[in-house]
C-alpha cells in the first residue's frame, strides 16, 4: 500500500527538484524518494552517449583478435558502469 507524504517547498526549491528529476529521467516523486532514502540519482545519459556505446558494441561484434575483443569488452563494461550505473538501483 502506498502512502502519501506532503512537503512544503518554495517555488525555487520545487523548480530545482523538477529540473534535477528531469535530468535523471525520474518523476519528481521518485527523485525525492530516492534522495530521502540516501540514494543519489545520476543524470541520465543523453541519446548521443547511448548511440556511441551502441557503436562500440557493433565494433565488438566484428572479427577481432581475442586480446582486442577482451580489451574492448572490458572498456565497454567500464563505460556502462560509469554512465548507466550498476543497473540495480
Phi, psi and omega in degrees: 000129179272140178250161179249138177234124180261139180228136178266132182225157169282163177300320180296318178297316180296319178296320179295317178296317179302314182294317180292320178297316179298318180298332180268356181072029182240157170289163178299319180297315181294320179298310181296319179300313180297316180296318182294332181266010173094002179266137177254102180296145176265154174297138180290133177298148181279172183299328180297320178294321176299316180297319179295316180292326176296321177297319177296321177296321178298317177297320181297335180279356178282171180283092182249162174295157180302319182293316180295317179298316180297317179295318180295315179295323177295316178297317178299320179294320177297317179298314180301314180295319182291317185274323188248356181078186184285343183086000182254001183275000000 
